[in-house]
């Protein structure tokens, strides 16, 4: 399985930038499937608590962060996939 991706949005919050979220449009070249990968890393300032992880979402129904970037990112990812 080959996955190619492009970041469509990111959010960094907090006085020390301790709350980070990234959204990538991903394309699985074998399954011919687009999906959104949301990754996050949220750290409490005291350093004792960290919440990190990721989850996949359907790209066609996504209306969250970066949704307006999806059509152009799909075109770029398909161009990359066809060139490879």
Order of alpha helices (4+ residues) and beta strands (2+ residues): beta-beta-beta-beta-alpha
